[in-house]
Amino acid sequence: MRLRAVRLPDQLQVGGTWVVLTVAFEVLFGRLVAGLSWERLFRDYNILEGGLMPLGLAVLFFAPWIAARLRGLY
């Protein structure tokens, strides 16, 4: 199944949706299943403390656009 996201706004919307779903999963799983504290969860998002999650989310956000570029859609 293809999303047919050939325009930049569509690609960023797909990336943004994946970012929101990823953060929601991280928070819900971390709190409800793993029993992690809010402090522990936020530590993964703090670049100054070595958390790399924001970098991963940035790559995830731009991944549809990058894939379109690599496929020659631009």
All heavy atoms as TSV, in Angstrom:
chain	resi	resn	atom	element	x	y	z
A	1	MET	N	N	0.841	-1.180	0.000
A	1	MET	CA	C	0.000	0.000	0.000
A	1	MET	C	C	0.883	1.238	0.000
A	1	MET	O	O	1.787	1.371	0.804
A	1	MET	CB	C	-0.876	-0.011	1.244
A	1	MET	CG	C	-1.750	1.184	1.350
A	1	MET	SD	S	-2.841	0.983	2.760
A	1	MET	CE	C	-2.713	2.578	3.454
A	2	ARG	N	N	0.615	2.136	-0.894
A	2	ARG	CA	C	1.381	3.372	-0.977
A	2	ARG	C	C	0.545	4.539	-0.465
A	2	ARG	O	O	-0.662	4.575	-0.651
A	2	ARG	CB	C	1.791	3.642	-2.412
A	2	ARG	CG	C	2.806	2.649	-2.883
A	2	ARG	CD	C	3.383	3.086	-4.158
A	2	ARG	NE	N	4.395	2.114	-4.542
A	2	ARG	CZ	C	5.450	2.421	-5.217
A	2	ARG	NH1	N	5.635	3.645	-5.611
A	2	ARG	NH2	N	6.321	1.503	-5.525
A	3	LEU	N	N	1.231	5.467	0.128
A	3	LEU	CA	C	0.540	6.635	0.679
A	3	LEU	C	C	0.335	7.722	-0.354
A	3	LEU	O	O	-0.461	8.619	-0.177
A	3	LEU	CB	C	1.330	7.201	1.861
A	3	LEU	CG	C	1.439	6.289	3.063
A	3	LEU	CD1	C	2.341	6.911	4.111
A	3	LEU	CD2	C	0.073	6.032	3.641
A	4	ARG	N	N	1.099	7.664	-1.428
A	4	ARG	CA	C	1.031	8.664	-2.495
A	4	ARG	C	C	1.315	10.070	-1.967
A	4	ARG	O	O	0.668	11.033	-2.360
A	4	ARG	CB	C	-0.307	8.630	-3.206
A	4	ARG	CG	C	-0.686	7.267	-3.711
A	4	ARG	CD	C	-0.805	7.258	-5.204
A	4	ARG	NE	N	-1.338	6.004	-5.668
A	4	ARG	CZ	C	-0.577	5.029	-6.143
A	4	ARG	NH1	N	0.708	5.175	-6.217
A	4	ARG	NH2	N	-1.117	3.907	-6.553
A	5	ALA	N	N	2.257	10.173	-1.071
A	5	ALA	CA	C	2.656	11.471	-0.528
A	5	ALA	C	C	3.768	12.023	-1.409
A	5	ALA	O	O	4.949	11.858	-1.120
A	5	ALA	CB	C	3.114	11.327	0.912
A	6	VAL	N	N	3.380	12.667	-2.507
A	6	VAL	CA	C	4.381	13.160	-3.454
A	6	VAL	C	C	4.714	14.634	-3.229
A	6	VAL	O	O	5.714	15.115	-3.729
A	6	VAL	CB	C	3.928	12.942	-4.918
A	6	VAL	CG1	C	3.866	11.458	-5.221
A	6	VAL	CG2	C	2.592	13.598	-5.178
A	7	ARG	N	N	3.886	15.337	-2.483
A	7	ARG	CA	C	4.176	16.743	-2.185
A	7	ARG	C	C	4.839	16.848	-0.818
A	7	ARG	O	O	4.594	16.041	0.064
A	7	ARG	CB	C	2.885	17.573	-2.195
A	7	ARG	CG	C	2.195	17.601	-3.545
A	7	ARG	CD	C	0.918	18.435	-3.542
A	7	ARG	NE	N	0.072	18.126	-2.403
A	7	ARG	CZ	C	-0.436	19.039	-1.583
A	7	ARG	NH1	N	-0.218	20.314	-1.770
A	7	ARG	NH2	N	-1.205	18.682	-0.569
A	8	LEU	N	N	5.681	17.853	-0.663
A	8	LEU	CA	C	6.409	18.045	0.596
A	8	LEU	C	C	5.474	18.138	1.804
A	8	LEU	O	O	5.720	17.473	2.814
A	8	LEU	CB	C	7.306	19.283	0.510
A	8	LEU	CG	C	8.089	19.611	1.779
A	8	LEU	CD1	C	9.032	18.479	2.148
A	8	LEU	CD2	C	8.852	20.908	1.596
A	9	PRO	N	N	4.385	18.920	1.749
A	9	PRO	CA	C	3.497	18.966	2.932
A	9	PRO	C	C	2.919	17.597	3.293
A	9	PRO	O	O	2.788	17.277	4.477
A	9	PRO	CB	C	2.384	19.931	2.516
A	9	PRO	CG	C	2.986	20.776	1.444
A	9	PRO	CD	C	3.948	19.881	0.724
A	10	ASP	N	N	2.608	16.799	2.290
A	10	ASP	CA	C	2.081	15.455	2.569
A	10	ASP	C	C	3.138	14.582	3.226
A	10	ASP	O	O	2.851	13.822	4.154
A	10	ASP	CB	C	1.599	14.793	1.275
A	10	ASP	CG	C	0.443	15.538	0.631
A	10	ASP	OD1	O	-0.310	16.209	1.365
A	10	ASP	OD2	O	0.301	15.440	-0.596
A	11	GLN	N	N	4.369	14.690	2.738
A	11	GLN	CA	C	5.460	13.896	3.304
A	11	GLN	C	C	5.737	14.300	4.743
A	11	GLN	O	O	5.964	13.439	5.604
A	11	GLN	CB	C	6.711	14.054	2.451
A	11	GLN	CG	C	6.541	13.487	1.067
A	11	GLN	CD	C	7.535	14.022	0.079
A	11	GLN	OE1	O	8.342	14.890	0.395
A	11	GLN	NE2	N	7.485	13.512	-1.141
A	12	LEU	N	N	5.717	15.590	5.017
A	12	LEU	CA	C	5.951	16.043	6.391
A	12	LEU	C	C	4.793	15.671	7.307
A	12	LEU	O	O	4.995	15.422	8.492
A	12	LEU	CB	C	6.209	17.548	6.416
A	12	LEU	CG	C	7.483	17.999	5.695
A	12	LEU	CD1	C	7.643	19.504	5.811
A	12	LEU	CD2	C	8.704	17.277	6.211
A	13	GLN	N	N	3.596	15.604	6.755
A	13	GLN	CA	C	2.446	15.173	7.557
A	13	GLN	C	C	2.595	13.699	7.939
A	13	GLN	O	O	2.320	13.310	9.078
A	13	GLN	CB	C	1.145	15.378	6.793
A	13	GLN	CG	C	-0.085	15.019	7.600
A	13	GLN	CD	C	-1.367	15.264	6.836
A	13	GLN	OE1	O	-1.373	15.413	5.617
A	13	GLN	NE2	N	-2.466	15.302	7.558
A	14	VAL	N	N	3.054	12.882	7.009
A	14	VAL	CA	C	3.297	11.468	7.311
A	14	VAL	C	C	4.386	11.351	8.378
A	14	VAL	O	O	4.234	10.613	9.360
A	14	VAL	CB	C	3.686	10.696	6.031
A	14	VAL	CG1	C	4.179	9.292	6.377
A	14	VAL	CG2	C	2.516	10.626	5.079
A	15	GLY	N	N	5.481	12.092	8.206
A	15	GLY	CA	C	6.559	12.067	9.191
A	15	GLY	C	C	6.095	12.546	10.555
A	15	GLY	O	O	6.436	11.954	11.582
A	16	GLY	N	N	5.303	13.619	10.574
A	16	GLY	CA	C	4.776	14.144	11.834
A	16	GLY	C	C	3.857	13.156	12.531
A	16	GLY	O	O	3.886	13.027	13.764
A	17	THR	N	N	3.061	12.457	11.741
A	17	THR	CA	C	2.177	11.438	12.312
A	17	THR	C	C	2.988	10.331	12.971
A	17	THR	O	O	2.673	9.888	14.083
A	17	THR	CB	C	1.260	10.847	11.222
A	17	THR	OG1	O	0.483	11.908	10.661
A	17	THR	CG2	C	0.350	9.775	11.784
A	18	TRP	N	N	4.063	9.898	12.322
A	18	TRP	CA	C	4.918	8.864	12.900
A	18	TRP	C	C	5.602	9.351	14.167
A	18	TRP	O	O	5.761	8.592	15.130
A	18	TRP	CB	C	5.950	8.376	11.891
A	18	TRP	CG	C	5.380	7.323	10.991
A	18	TRP	CD1	C	5.087	7.446	9.666
A	18	TRP	CD2	C	4.986	6.000	11.362
A	18	TRP	NE1	N	4.547	6.275	9.204
A	18	TRP	CE2	C	4.476	5.368	10.221
A	18	TRP	CE3	C	5.022	5.291	12.555
A	18	TRP	CZ2	C	4.005	4.057	10.237
A	18	TRP	CZ3	C	4.548	3.985	12.573
A	18	TRP	CH2	C	4.054	3.382	11.428
A	19	VAL	N	N	5.990	10.625	14.192
A	19	VAL	CA	C	6.616	11.182	15.401
A	19	VAL	C	C	5.618	11.162	16.561
A	19	VAL	O	O	5.956	10.733	17.665
A	19	VAL	CB	C	7.151	12.603	15.141
A	19	VAL	CG1	C	7.506	13.301	16.444
A	19	VAL	CG2	C	8.359	12.557	14.213
A	20	VAL	N	N	4.401	11.619	16.315
A	20	VAL	CA	C	3.378	11.642	17.370
A	20	VAL	C	C	3.093	10.230	17.870
A	20	VAL	O	O	3.006	9.989	19.086
A	20	VAL	CB	C	2.090	12.330	16.860
A	20	VAL	CG1	C	0.933	12.116	17.809
A	20	VAL	CG2	C	2.337	13.809	16.635
A	21	LEU	N	N	2.938	9.282	16.946
A	21	LEU	CA	C	2.670	7.902	17.347
A	21	LEU	C	C	3.838	7.304	18.142
A	21	LEU	O	O	3.624	6.566	19.111
A	21	LEU	CB	C	2.372	7.045	16.119
A	21	LEU	CG	C	1.054	7.341	15.406
A	21	LEU	CD1	C	0.968	6.557	14.099
A	21	LEU	CD2	C	-0.121	7.023	16.300
A	22	THR	N	N	5.058	7.628	17.745
A	22	THR	CA	C	6.230	7.113	18.448
A	22	THR	C	C	6.309	7.659	19.866
A	22	THR	O	O	6.544	6.909	20.825
A	22	THR	CB	C	7.518	7.459	17.677
A	22	THR	OG1	O	7.437	6.871	16.378
A	22	THR	CG2	C	8.752	6.961	18.399
A	23	VAL	N	N	6.116	8.971	20.020
A	23	VAL	CA	C	6.167	9.578	21.353
A	23	VAL	C	C	5.038	9.028	22.233
A	23	VAL	O	O	5.251	8.716	23.411
A	23	VAL	CB	C	6.120	11.119	21.262
A	23	VAL	CG1	C	5.947	11.742	22.633
A	23	VAL	CG2	C	7.372	11.649	20.580
A	24	ALA	N	N	3.842	8.883	21.650
A	24	ALA	CA	C	2.722	8.337	22.424
A	24	ALA	C	C	3.038	6.914	22.889
A	24	ALA	O	O	2.786	6.562	24.051
A	24	ALA	CB	C	1.447	8.353	21.582
A	25	PHE	N	N	3.597	6.104	22.007
A	25	PHE	CA	C	3.959	4.736	22.399
A	25	PHE	C	C	5.019	4.749	23.488
A	25	PHE	O	O	4.915	4.004	24.463
A	25	PHE	CB	C	4.460	3.958	21.184
A	25	PHE	CG	C	4.961	2.591	21.543
A	25	PHE	CD1	C	4.074	1.553	21.764
A	25	PHE	CD2	C	6.318	2.348	21.683
A	25	PHE	CE1	C	4.534	0.292	22.113
A	25	PHE	CE2	C	6.789	1.099	22.031
A	25	PHE	CZ	C	5.897	0.064	22.247
A	26	GLU	N	N	6.046	5.568	23.316
A	26	GLU	CA	C	7.125	5.647	24.310
A	26	GLU	C	C	6.580	6.007	25.690
A	26	GLU	O	O	6.945	5.398	26.692
A	26	GLU	CB	C	8.152	6.710	23.890
A	26	GLU	CG	C	9.010	6.309	22.734
A	26	GLU	CD	C	10.186	5.474	23.158
A	26	GLU	OE1	O	10.690	5.659	24.272
A	26	GLU	OE2	O	10.587	4.614	22.360
A	27	VAL	N	N	5.720	7.005	25.731
A	27	VAL	CA	C	5.183	7.476	27.014
A	27	VAL	C	C	4.239	6.432	27.613
A	27	VAL	O	O	4.352	6.081	28.793
A	27	VAL	CB	C	4.483	8.839	26.849
A	27	VAL	CG1	C	3.716	9.213	28.107
A	27	VAL	CG2	C	5.504	9.912	26.496
A	28	LEU	N	N	3.314	5.930	26.801
A	28	LEU	CA	C	2.347	4.966	27.331
A	28	LEU	C	C	3.027	3.670	27.767
A	28	LEU	O	O	2.750	3.148	28.851
A	28	LEU	CB	C	1.265	4.680	26.293
A	28	LEU	CG	C	0.307	5.833	26.025
A	28	LEU	CD1	C	-0.612	5.511	24.854
A	28	LEU	CD2	C	-0.504	6.159	27.261
A	29	PHE	N	N	3.919	3.147	26.953
A	29	PHE	CA	C	4.618	1.914	27.323
A	29	PHE	C	C	5.517	2.152	28.529
A	29	PHE	O	O	5.552	1.348	29.459
A	29	PHE	CB	C	5.445	1.395	26.140
A	29	PHE	CG	C	6.097	0.081	26.417
A	29	PHE	CD1	C	5.405	-1.101	26.220
A	29	PHE	CD2	C	7.395	0.016	26.891
A	29	PHE	CE1	C	6.000	-2.328	26.484
A	29	PHE	CE2	C	7.998	-1.195	27.160
A	29	PHE	CZ	C	7.297	-2.376	26.954
A	30	GLY	N	N	6.236	3.269	28.500
A	30	GLY	CA	C	7.145	3.570	29.608
A	30	GLY	C	C	6.431	3.729	30.934
A	30	GLY	O	O	6.903	3.251	31.968
A	31	ARG	N	N	5.300	4.406	30.915
A	31	ARG	CA	C	4.566	4.640	32.170
A	31	ARG	C	C	3.739	3.427	32.601
A	31	ARG	O	O	3.796	3.013	33.751
A	31	ARG	CB	C	3.623	5.844	32.017
A	31	ARG	CG	C	4.314	7.185	31.946
A	31	ARG	CD	C	4.977	7.569	33.235
A	31	ARG	NE	N	3.970	7.849	34.245
A	31	ARG	CZ	C	4.223	8.009	35.512
A	31	ARG	NH1	N	5.445	7.939	35.957
A	31	ARG	NH2	N	3.259	8.232	36.363
A	32	LEU	N	N	2.964	2.860	31.669
A	32	LEU	CA	C	2.000	1.829	32.047
A	32	LEU	C	C	2.594	0.426	32.127
A	32	LEU	O	O	2.198	-0.364	32.974
A	32	LEU	CB	C	0.827	1.840	31.065
A	32	LEU	CG	C	0.041	3.155	30.985
A	32	LEU	CD1	C	-1.053	3.057	29.943
A	32	LEU	CD2	C	-0.525	3.522	32.345
A	33	VAL	N	N	3.522	0.108	31.260
A	33	VAL	CA	C	4.072	-1.250	31.235
A	33	VAL	C	C	5.384	-1.338	32.012
A	33	VAL	O	O	5.549	-2.186	32.880
A	33	VAL	CB	C	4.263	-1.742	29.777
A	33	VAL	CG1	C	4.897	-3.118	29.748
A	33	VAL	CG2	C	2.931	-1.742	29.033
A	34	ALA	N	N	6.307	-0.434	31.690
A	34	ALA	CA	C	7.624	-0.491	32.332
A	34	ALA	C	C	7.640	0.199	33.688
A	34	ALA	O	O	8.566	-0.006	34.472
A	34	ALA	CB	C	8.673	0.131	31.416
A	35	GLY	N	N	6.644	1.035	33.971
A	35	GLY	CA	C	6.566	1.707	35.264
A	35	GLY	C	C	7.643	2.762	35.475
A	35	GLY	O	O	8.037	3.019	36.614
A	36	LEU	N	N	8.107	3.379	34.413
A	36	LEU	CA	C	9.152	4.394	34.528
A	36	LEU	C	C	8.583	5.720	35.031
A	36	LEU	O	O	7.421	6.043	34.773
A	36	LEU	CB	C	9.830	4.613	33.174
A	36	LEU	CG	C	10.493	3.389	32.547
A	36	LEU	CD1	C	11.016	3.731	31.164
A	36	LEU	CD2	C	11.594	2.862	33.432
A	37	SER	N	N	9.413	6.477	35.713
A	37	SER	CA	C	8.981	7.797	36.196
A	37	SER	C	C	9.019	8.794	35.041
A	37	SER	O	O	9.669	8.569	34.019
A	37	SER	CB	C	9.916	8.275	37.307
A	37	SER	OG	O	11.209	8.531	36.783
A	38	TRP	N	N	8.331	9.925	35.247
A	38	TRP	CA	C	8.354	10.978	34.234
A	38	TRP	C	C	9.781	11.493	34.045
A	38	TRP	O	O	10.207	11.778	32.927
A	38	TRP	CB	C	7.429	12.128	34.623
A	38	TRP	CG	C	5.985	11.789	34.456
A	38	TRP	CD1	C	5.072	11.604	35.452
A	38	TRP	CD2	C	5.279	11.585	33.226
A	38	TRP	NE1	N	3.851	11.296	34.920
A	38	TRP	CE2	C	3.950	11.277	33.559
A	38	TRP	CE3	C	5.644	11.616	31.895
A	38	TRP	CZ2	C	2.982	11.028	32.585
A	38	TRP	CZ3	C	4.683	11.359	30.922
A	38	TRP	CH2	C	3.367	11.068	31.276
A	39	GLU	N	N	10.516	11.592	35.140
A	39	GLU	CA	C	11.907	12.058	35.073
A	39	GLU	C	C	12.733	11.144	34.180
A	39	GLU	O	O	13.510	11.597	33.351
A	39	GLU	CB	C	12.507	12.120	36.475
A	39	GLU	CG	C	13.956	12.554	36.496
A	39	GLU	CD	C	14.538	12.502	37.898
A	39	GLU	OE1	O	13.798	12.748	38.867
A	39	GLU	OE2	O	15.735	12.213	38.004
A	40	ARG	N	N	12.552	9.860	34.358
A	40	ARG	CA	C	13.303	8.887	33.551
A	40	ARG	C	C	12.910	8.966	32.076
A	40	ARG	O	O	13.755	8.892	31.194
A	40	ARG	CB	C	13.051	7.482	34.092
A	40	ARG	CG	C	13.609	6.354	33.267
A	40	ARG	CD	C	15.130	6.440	33.153
A	40	ARG	NE	N	15.660	5.422	32.305
A	40	ARG	CZ	C	15.802	5.512	30.986
A	40	ARG	NH1	N	15.410	6.591	30.351
A	40	ARG	NH2	N	16.306	4.520	30.290
A	41	LEU	N	N	11.623	9.127	31.809
A	41	LEU	CA	C	11.168	9.236	30.423
A	41	LEU	C	C	11.722	10.494	29.755
A	41	LEU	O	O	12.180	10.448	28.610
A	41	LEU	CB	C	9.638	9.250	30.360
A	41	LEU	CG	C	8.943	7.929	30.636
A	41	LEU	CD1	C	7.445	8.137	30.738
A	41	LEU	CD2	C	9.277	6.914	29.567
A	42	PHE	N	N	11.691	11.621	30.461
A	42	PHE	CA	C	12.157	12.884	29.881
A	42	PHE	C	C	13.665	12.912	29.704
A	42	PHE	O	O	14.183	13.659	28.879
A	42	PHE	CB	C	11.690	14.065	30.717
A	42	PHE	CG	C	10.219	14.322	30.616
A	42	PHE	CD1	C	9.465	14.559	31.748
A	42	PHE	CD2	C	9.572	14.320	29.392
A	42	PHE	CE1	C	8.105	14.799	31.668
A	42	PHE	CE2	C	8.213	14.552	29.292
A	42	PHE	CZ	C	7.477	14.793	30.433
A	43	ARG	N	N	14.382	12.095	30.456
A	43	ARG	CA	C	15.834	12.044	30.325
A	43	ARG	C	C	16.247	11.595	28.919
A	43	ARG	O	O	17.252	12.035	28.385
A	43	ARG	CB	C	16.415	11.102	31.378
A	43	ARG	CG	C	17.894	11.308	31.593
A	43	ARG	CD	C	18.451	10.440	32.711
A	43	ARG	NE	N	17.576	10.407	33.881
A	43	ARG	CZ	C	17.378	9.333	34.637
A	43	ARG	NH1	N	18.000	8.205	34.360
A	43	ARG	NH2	N	16.578	9.377	35.681
A	44	ASP	N	N	15.456	10.710	28.315
A	44	ASP	CA	C	15.753	10.251	26.955
A	44	ASP	C	C	15.602	11.365	25.920
A	44	ASP	O	O	16.143	11.266	24.822
A	44	ASP	CB	C	14.832	9.093	26.565
A	44	ASP	CG	C	15.141	7.824	27.341
A	44	ASP	OD1	O	16.275	7.698	27.829
A	44	ASP	OD2	O	14.248	6.970	27.440
A	45	TYR	N	N	14.873	12.402	26.260
A	45	TYR	CA	C	14.632	13.512	25.341
A	45	TYR	C	C	15.543	14.705	25.610
A	45	TYR	O	O	15.461	15.709	24.912
A	45	TYR	CB	C	13.168	13.952	25.411
A	45	TYR	CG	C	12.238	12.887	24.886
A	45	TYR	CD1	C	11.746	11.879	25.707
A	45	TYR	CD2	C	11.865	12.872	23.556
A	45	TYR	CE1	C	10.908	10.895	25.219
A	45	TYR	CE2	C	11.022	11.900	23.058
A	45	TYR	CZ	C	10.547	10.918	23.890
A	45	TYR	OH	O	9.726	9.939	23.394
A	46	ASN	N	N	16.394	14.624	26.613
A	46	ASN	CA	C	17.286	15.726	26.974
A	46	ASN	C	C	18.657	15.489	26.345
A	46	ASN	O	O	19.433	14.656	26.804
A	46	ASN	CB	C	17.405	15.842	28.493
A	46	ASN	CG	C	18.173	17.066	28.912
A	46	ASN	OD1	O	18.817	17.735	28.110
A	46	ASN	ND2	N	18.105	17.378	30.202
A	47	ILE	N	N	18.945	16.248	25.296
A	47	ILE	CA	C	20.215	16.085	24.583
A	47	ILE	C	C	21.397	16.395	25.493
A	47	ILE	O	O	22.452	15.760	25.388
A	47	ILE	CB	C	20.237	16.967	23.320
A	47	ILE	CG1	C	19.219	16.437	22.319
A	47	ILE	CG2	C	21.610	16.997	22.690
A	47	ILE	CD1	C	19.095	17.241	21.063
A	48	LEU	N	N	21.239	17.335	26.403
A	48	LEU	CA	C	22.333	17.708	27.300
A	48	LEU	C	C	22.724	16.581	28.249
A	48	LEU	O	O	23.840	16.560	28.765
A	48	LEU	CB	C	21.968	18.962	28.088
A	48	LEU	CG	C	21.694	20.214	27.248
A	48	LEU	CD1	C	21.247	21.362	28.136
A	48	LEU	CD2	C	22.918	20.588	26.434
A	49	GLU	N	N	21.812	15.659	28.500
A	49	GLU	CA	C	22.095	14.509	29.356
A	49	GLU	C	C	22.391	13.256	28.545
A	49	GLU	O	O	22.404	12.151	29.072
A	49	GLU	CB	C	20.919	14.242	30.300
A	49	GLU	CG	C	20.733	15.294	31.363
A	49	GLU	CD	C	19.654	14.911	32.361
A	49	GLU	OE1	O	19.303	13.719	32.452
A	49	GLU	OE2	O	19.162	15.809	33.058
A	50	GLY	N	N	22.603	13.420	27.251
A	50	GLY	CA	C	22.952	12.285	26.413
A	50	GLY	C	C	21.778	11.582	25.756
A	50	GLY	O	O	21.962	10.559	25.101
A	51	GLY	N	N	20.579	12.109	25.925
A	51	GLY	CA	C	19.414	11.511	25.288
A	51	GLY	C	C	19.397	11.810	23.791
A	51	GLY	O	O	19.499	12.960	23.384
A	52	LEU	N	N	19.293	10.792	23.004
A	52	LEU	CA	C	19.336	10.961	21.551
A	52	LEU	C	C	17.967	10.868	20.888
A	52	LEU	O	O	17.871	10.906	19.668
A	52	LEU	CB	C	20.274	9.913	20.943
A	52	LEU	CG	C	21.728	10.011	21.382
A	52	LEU	CD1	C	22.527	8.878	20.771
A	52	LEU	CD2	C	22.318	11.359	21.010
A	53	MET	N	N	16.929	10.758	21.679
A	53	MET	CA	C	15.592	10.605	21.119
A	53	MET	C	C	15.187	11.769	20.201
A	53	MET	O	O	14.595	11.520	19.155
A	53	MET	CB	C	14.576	10.426	22.245
A	53	MET	CG	C	13.259	9.916	21.775
A	53	MET	SD	S	13.422	8.275	21.071
A	53	MET	CE	C	11.737	7.858	20.840
A	54	PRO	N	N	15.499	13.026	20.536
A	54	PRO	CA	C	15.129	14.107	19.623
A	54	PRO	C	C	15.780	13.981	18.239
A	54	PRO	O	O	15.156	14.309	17.232
A	54	PRO	CB	C	15.616	15.374	20.331
A	54	PRO	CG	C	15.636	15.013	21.760
A	54	PRO	CD	C	16.018	13.553	21.800
A	55	LEU	N	N	16.992	13.465	18.203
A	55	LEU	CA	C	17.652	13.269	16.913
A	55	LEU	C	C	16.953	12.171	16.109
A	55	LEU	O	O	16.748	12.312	14.898
A	55	LEU	CB	C	19.121	12.929	17.120
A	55	LEU	CG	C	19.959	13.988	17.825
A	55	LEU	CD1	C	21.380	13.486	18.039
A	55	LEU	CD2	C	19.946	15.291	17.059
A	56	GLY	N	N	16.583	11.118	16.772
A	56	GLY	CA	C	15.849	10.048	16.109
A	56	GLY	C	C	14.496	10.508	15.607
A	56	GLY	O	O	14.066	10.142	14.513
A	57	LEU	N	N	13.821	11.334	16.406
A	57	LEU	CA	C	12.521	11.851	15.988
A	57	LEU	C	C	12.658	12.806	14.802
A	57	LEU	O	O	11.791	12.842	13.924
A	57	LEU	CB	C	11.826	12.547	17.158
A	57	LEU	CG	C	11.386	11.627	18.303
A	57	LEU	CD1	C	10.821	12.442	19.458
A	57	LEU	CD2	C	10.393	10.588	17.824
A	58	ALA	N	N	13.743	13.566	14.758
A	58	ALA	CA	C	13.985	14.456	13.625
A	58	ALA	C	C	14.195	13.646	12.347
A	58	ALA	O	O	13.645	13.979	11.287
A	58	ALA	CB	C	15.186	15.357	13.897
A	59	VAL	N	N	14.955	12.577	12.447
A	59	VAL	CA	C	15.160	11.707	11.279
A	59	VAL	C	C	13.836	11.082	10.860
A	59	VAL	O	O	13.509	11.018	9.669
A	59	VAL	CB	C	16.211	10.619	11.591
A	59	VAL	CG1	C	16.261	9.574	10.496
A	59	VAL	CG2	C	17.571	11.257	11.792
A	60	LEU	N	N	13.055	10.642	11.831
A	60	LEU	CA	C	11.752	10.043	11.548
A	60	LEU	C	C	10.823	11.045	10.871
A	60	LEU	O	O	10.089	10.696	9.946
A	60	LEU	CB	C	11.127	9.532	12.850
A	60	LEU	CG	C	9.834	8.744	12.744
A	60	LEU	CD1	C	10.049	7.463	11.950
A	60	LEU	CD2	C	9.320	8.419	14.137
A	61	PHE	N	N	10.866	12.294	11.313
A	61	PHE	CA	C	10.012	13.338	10.741
A	61	PHE	C	C	10.344	13.586	9.269
A	61	PHE	O	O	9.460	13.725	8.430
A	61	PHE	CB	C	10.166	14.637	11.548
A	61	PHE	CG	C	9.341	15.767	11.030
A	61	PHE	CD1	C	7.971	15.795	11.226
A	61	PHE	CD2	C	9.927	16.818	10.354
A	61	PHE	CE1	C	7.200	16.842	10.754
A	61	PHE	CE2	C	9.172	17.873	9.871
A	61	PHE	CZ	C	7.801	17.885	10.074
A	62	PHE	N	N	11.637	13.608	8.945
A	62	PHE	CA	C	12.056	13.906	7.577
A	62	PHE	C	C	12.227	12.663	6.701
A	62	PHE	O	O	12.522	12.785	5.513
A	62	PHE	CB	C	13.361	14.711	7.588
A	62	PHE	CG	C	13.173	16.111	8.089
A	62	PHE	CD1	C	13.670	16.482	9.325
A	62	PHE	CD2	C	12.496	17.048	7.334
A	62	PHE	CE1	C	13.492	17.775	9.794
A	62	PHE	CE2	C	12.308	18.336	7.794
A	62	PHE	CZ	C	12.811	18.709	9.030
A	63	ALA	N	N	12.046	11.470	7.247
A	63	ALA	CA	C	12.264	10.234	6.499
A	63	ALA	C	C	11.410	10.128	5.234
A	63	ALA	O	O	11.933	9.719	4.189
A	63	ALA	CB	C	12.045	9.021	7.395
A	64	PRO	N	N	10.128	10.479	5.238
A	64	PRO	CA	C	9.365	10.399	3.984
A	64	PRO	C	C	9.915	11.328	2.899
A	64	PRO	O	O	9.968	10.959	1.722
A	64	PRO	CB	C	7.947	10.810	4.397
A	64	PRO	CG	C	7.877	10.495	5.846
A	64	PRO	CD	C	9.247	10.776	6.375
A	65	TRP	N	N	10.348	12.504	3.280
A	65	TRP	CA	C	10.934	13.446	2.322
A	65	TRP	C	C	12.265	12.909	1.793
A	65	TRP	O	O	12.536	12.964	0.589
A	65	TRP	CB	C	11.125	14.812	2.973
A	65	TRP	CG	C	11.836	15.783	2.103
A	65	TRP	CD1	C	11.338	16.413	1.007
A	65	TRP	CD2	C	13.181	16.237	2.259
A	65	TRP	NE1	N	12.296	17.237	0.473
A	65	TRP	CE2	C	13.431	17.143	1.218
A	65	TRP	CE3	C	14.187	15.959	3.172
A	65	TRP	CZ2	C	14.653	17.781	1.068
A	65	TRP	CZ3	C	15.407	16.593	3.022
A	65	TRP	CH2	C	15.625	17.489	1.984
A	66	ILE	N	N	13.090	12.364	2.689
A	66	ILE	CA	C	14.378	11.797	2.284
A	66	ILE	C	C	14.158	10.625	1.330
A	66	ILE	O	O	14.831	10.501	0.299
A	66	ILE	CB	C	15.192	11.360	3.522
A	66	ILE	CG1	C	15.586	12.583	4.350
A	66	ILE	CG2	C	16.409	10.554	3.121
A	66	ILE	CD1	C	16.134	12.250	5.726
A	67	ALA	N	N	13.190	9.774	1.649
A	67	ALA	CA	C	12.898	8.629	0.784
A	67	ALA	C	C	12.420	9.087	-0.590
A	67	ALA	O	O	12.804	8.503	-1.610
A	67	ALA	CB	C	11.845	7.729	1.444
A	68	ALA	N	N	11.605	10.129	-0.626
A	68	ALA	CA	C	11.134	10.655	-1.912
A	68	ALA	C	C	12.298	11.199	-2.726
A	68	ALA	O	O	12.357	11.000	-3.949
A	68	ALA	CB	C	10.080	11.736	-1.685
A	69	ARG	N	N	13.221	11.863	-2.067
A	69	ARG	CA	C	14.408	12.383	-2.764
A	69	ARG	C	C	15.243	11.242	-3.325
A	69	ARG	O	O	15.719	11.304	-4.450
A	69	ARG	CB	C	15.260	13.234	-1.816
A	69	ARG	CG	C	14.635	14.496	-1.305
A	69	ARG	CD	C	14.605	15.570	-2.341
A	69	ARG	NE	N	15.922	15.810	-2.890
A	69	ARG	CZ	C	16.482	16.978	-3.023
A	69	ARG	NH1	N	15.839	18.050	-2.634
A	69	ARG	NH2	N	17.671	17.101	-3.569
A	70	LEU	N	N	15.436	10.201	-2.527
A	70	LEU	CA	C	16.239	9.063	-2.976
A	70	LEU	C	C	15.567	8.290	-4.117
A	70	LEU	O	O	16.248	7.711	-4.964
A	70	LEU	CB	C	16.529	8.122	-1.804
A	70	LEU	CG	C	17.453	8.684	-0.717
A	70	LEU	CD1	C	17.523	7.714	0.451
A	70	LEU	CD2	C	18.835	8.958	-1.290
A	71	ARG	N	N	14.248	8.300	-4.143
A	71	ARG	CA	C	13.511	7.620	-5.210
A	71	ARG	C	C	13.398	8.474	-6.459
A	71	ARG	O	O	12.863	8.026	-7.460
A	71	ARG	CB	C	12.122	7.243	-4.716
A	71	ARG	CG	C	12.170	6.189	-3.615
A	71	ARG	CD	C	10.808	5.726	-3.227
A	71	ARG	NE	N	10.277	4.956	-4.333
A	71	ARG	CZ	C	8.977	4.766	-4.534
A	71	ARG	NH1	N	8.107	5.304	-3.737
A	71	ARG	NH2	N	8.568	4.051	-5.541
A	72	GLY	N	N	13.876	9.708	-6.390
A	72	GLY	CA	C	13.862	10.571	-7.556
A	72	GLY	C	C	12.542	11.273	-7.816
A	72	GLY	O	O	12.252	11.663	-8.937
A	73	LEU	N	N	11.718	11.428	-6.781
A	73	LEU	CA	C	10.453	12.121	-6.955
A	73	LEU	C	C	10.647	13.637	-6.992
A	73	LEU	O	O	9.719	14.360	-7.314
A	73	LEU	CB	C	9.478	11.748	-5.836
A	73	LEU	CG	C	9.041	10.276	-5.812
A	73	LEU	CD1	C	8.128	10.006	-4.634
A	73	LEU	CD2	C	8.356	9.913	-7.116
A	74	TYR	N	N	11.843	14.106	-6.651
A	74	TYR	CA	C	12.152	15.531	-6.715
A	74	TYR	C	C	13.343	15.742	-7.603
A	74	TYR	O	O	14.267	15.043	-7.645
A	74	TYR	CB	C	12.469	16.098	-5.316
A	74	TYR	CG	C	11.262	16.337	-4.483
A	74	TYR	CD1	C	11.056	15.618	-3.323
A	74	TYR	CD2	C	10.320	17.284	-4.833
A	74	TYR	CE1	C	9.952	15.830	-2.530
A	74	TYR	CE2	C	9.209	17.506	-4.056
A	74	TYR	CZ	C	9.035	16.771	-2.905
A	74	TYR	OH	O	7.943	17.001	-2.141
